Amino acid sequence: MTIKKIFLMLAVTLAAAAPLAAQQQLALTWDEAKRLALENNPAVKAARASMEQADYNYLAGLNSYMPQVSVSHSVSRSGGDGASPSNRWGASVSASQELLNLRTVSSVKSARISREKAEADYRAASATARQALAGAFEDLLFAQRRVEVQKKIYSIRQENARLIRLKYESGMESKGNALYTEALAENSGVSVKKSERQLASAQRALLEAIGLEGTRPVAASGDIGVPDFNMGEDDVNLALEKSPRITSAKKTLESAKERKNSAGYYAMPSLRANGSYGWSGDQEFPDSKSWSMGLSLSLPIFSGGPTYYFNNLSAYKKALAAAEEDYKAARIALAAALRSGYDDYLSAAETARANTSLLKANEERYKEAQIKYMAGKISFIDLENVEQNFVDSDLNQLDYARAAHSRKLSLEQLLGVGMEK
């Protein structure tokens, strides 16, 4: 075999393997899903960029405290009637420094508050993204389990239909019961297909929550048991001080206070020092020197108009009053949401745990009923009722456990648990 043929076969093999590699299943644990989301989720990346922007704005604002220095170099040519044209060269270095300007101080404080608020907003966005990601991840876990349960139910009902058909053909069961069990098996097959489509939808939703495009198959691994979660009044009180949404509301209030203070500084004097050193003459590098130094005190009287100061200050006072009420409302709403959410979680978790015992009991009853039915001790209707109870308990357990997980995720989002945790 020639080298050319070997390379040709290798190229064909790689080309054939490419679609298979593209469809290779992505297996994820919860930690791996969070890592991918931190790298790819657009909402998290945008919030992080906004936080970094606010940080740069604050650092830029600090330069207001620094001296302002400029260098200039100029040339002009002039002349007129009875005067010969001449050139004039000049060069200078000038500097100025604000010694007193409360509005500048207020502007830097506002930038610092905006930076802190952006940090809180990032934490809130991270917590929201985590809730969406965790919800999609757990939806996939439960969708995978639902496919398994539906397939188990389908297998049970196929077997029952086969047995009832045999009993009907031997004259020991009615035709209606045989047809009924076959119809149940057929409907279970439809439920399997439906659960598989729901699984594909859950896979796409998880990819979206991570921030990935495409329809690549995804498998999630994790616990779908009833989650444990404890929260007391100390946790509520801590959240009322430290949670991202309260921190953001607090920074909004602080910003309103600073804007009100800044509005009051419109009537305050400002003091600036300035100085310059320069050269001028009729050649490019002149030797005629000059310098100046000075202080400038400014006191606004009617800056903006006769009533501007009073109306502007009153407007910011009202804005501050509104921000105070919004902050109070945010605390009240969070406390109520946490307490009610925890009650909802407890109800969902207790229901799921109680149904676990019921599921075990119904499974055992179904096994016993099968034996009794085959021995002729119970009727088909009795068997069907026991079987339906078992099927309902199995499916209900998934819904109850998923509800408990959902309540827990909502509480974690309210508490500000972010993607990094």
Residue pairs with C-beta under 8 A, 6 or more apart in sequence:
22 216
23 216
23 217
24 216
24 217
25 216
25 217
25 218
25 219
26 216
26 217
26 218
26 219
27 218
27 219
27 221
28 36
28 137
28 206
28 218
28 219
28 220
28 221
29 220
29 221
29 222
30 134
30 137
30 220
30 222
33 133
33 137
33 206
33 210
33 220
34 130
34 133
34 419
34 420
36 210
36 211
36 212
37 44
37 129
37 130
37 133
37 209
37 210
37 211
37 419
38 44
38 419
38 420
39 211
40 210
40 211
40 212
41 129
41 133
41 209
41 210
41 211
41 419
42 211
43 125
43 128
43 129
44 125
44 126
44 129
44 211
44 419
45 211
46 125
47 121
47 122
47 125
47 126
48 122
50 118
50 121
50 122
51 115
51 118
51 119
51 121
51 122
53 118
54 111
54 114
54 115
54 117
54 118
54 119
55 115
55 118
57 111
57 114
57 115
58 108
58 111
58 112
58 114
58 115
60 111
61 107
61 108
61 111
62 108
64 98
64 104
64 107
64 108
65 98
65 104
65 108
67 95
67 96
67 97
68 95
68 96
68 97
69 93
69 94
69 95
70 93
70 94
70 95
71 91
71 92
71 93
72 90
72 91
72 92
72 94
73 90
73 91
74 89
74 90
74 91
75 87
75 88
75 89
75 90
75 284
76 87
76 88
77 85
77 86
77 87
77 88
78 85
78 86
78 88
79 85
79 86
86 282
87 282
87 283
88 280
88 281
88 282
89 280
89 281
89 282
89 283
89 284
89 285
89 286
90 278
90 279
90 280
90 286
91 278
91 279
91 280
91 286
92 276
92 277
92 278
92 279
93 276
93 277
93 278
94 274
94 275
94 276
94 277
95 274
95 275
95 276
96 272
96 273
96 274
96 275
97 272
97 273
97 274
98 104
98 270
98 271
98 272
99 271
99 272
99 273
99 295
100 269
100 270
100 271
101 270
101 271
101 272
102 262
102 265
102 268
102 270
103 262
103 265
103 266
103 268
103 270
106 258
106 261
106 262
106 265
107 262
109 258
110 255
110 258
110 259
110 262
113 251
113 254
113 255
113 258
114 251
114 255
116 247
116 251
117 247
117 248
117 251
117 252
117 255
120 244
120 245
120 247
120 248
120 251
121 244
121 248
123 244
123 247
123 416
123 418
124 244
124 245
124 248
124 416
126 418
126 419
126 420
127 244
127 412
127 413
127 415
127 416
127 417
127 418
127 419
128 413
129 209
129 419
130 412
130 413
130 417
130 418
130 419
130 421
131 409
131 410
131 412
131 413
132 209
133 206
133 209
133 210
133 419
134 409
134 412
135 209
135 406
135 409
136 202
136 205
136 206
136 208
136 209
137 206
137 209
137 220
137 222
138 222
138 224
138 402
138 405
138 406
138 409
139 202
139 205
139 206
139 402
140 199
140 202
140 203
140 205
140 206
140 218
140 219
140 220
141 220
141 221
141 222
141 224
142 224
142 398
142 401
142 402
143 195
143 198
143 199
143 201
143 202
144 199
144 219
144 220
145 224
145 398
146 195
146 198
146 199
146 395
146 398
147 192
147 195
147 196
147 199
149 394
149 395
149 398
150 188
150 191
150 192
150 194
150 195
151 192
152 394
153 188
153 191
153 391
153 394
154 185
154 188
154 189
154 191
154 192
156 387
156 391
157 181
157 184
157 185
157 188
158 185
158 188
160 181
160 184
160 185
160 387
161 178
161 181
161 182
161 184
161 185
163 374
164 173
164 177
164 178
164 181
164 182
164 380
165 178
165 181
165 182
167 173
167 178
168 174
168 175
168 177
168 178
173 380
174 380
177 380
180 384
203 215
203 216
203 217
203 218
204 215
206 218
206 220
207 213
207 214
207 215
207 216
207 218
224 398
224 401
224 402
224 405
225 401
226 349
226 352
226 353
226 356
226 401
226 404
227 349
227 404
227 405
227 408
229 345
229 349
229 408
229 411
231 338
231 342
231 411
235 338
235 415
236 335
236 338
236 339
239 246
239 334
239 338
239 414
239 415
239 416
240 246
240 331
240 334
240 335
242 416
243 334
243 414
243 415
243 416
244 416
244 418
245 330
245 334
245 414
245 416
246 330
246 331
246 334
249 326
249 327
249 330
249 331
250 327
252 323
252 326
252 327
253 320
253 323
253 324
253 326
253 327
255 323
256 316
256 319
256 320
256 322
256 323
256 324
257 320
257 323
259 316
259 319
259 320
260 313
260 316
260 317
260 319
260 320
262 316
263 309
263 312
263 313
263 315
263 316
264 313
266 300
266 303
266 304
266 308
266 309
266 312
266 313
267 300
267 309
269 297
269 298
269 299
270 297
270 298
271 295
271 296
271 297
271 298
272 295
272 296
272 298
273 293
273 294
273 295
273 296
274 292
274 293
274 294
274 295
274 296
275 291
275 292
275 293
275 294
276 291
276 292
277 289
277 290
277 291
278 289
278 290
278 291
279 285
279 286
279 287
279 288
279 289
279 290
280 286
280 288
280 290
281 287
281 288
300 309
302 308
303 309
304 312
334 414
337 414
338 411
338 414
338 415
341 407
341 410
341 411
341 414
342 411
344 407
345 404
345 407
345 408
345 411
348 400
348 403
348 404
348 406
348 407
349 404
349 407
351 400
351 403
351 404
352 397
352 400
352 401
352 403
352 404
355 393
355 396
355 397
355 400
356 397
358 393
359 390
359 393
359 394
359 396
359 397
362 386
362 389
362 390
362 393
363 390
363 393
363 394
365 386
365 389
365 390
366 386
366 387
366 389
366 390
369 378
369 382
369 383
369 386
369 387
370 383
372 378
372 383
373 379
373 380
373 382
373 383
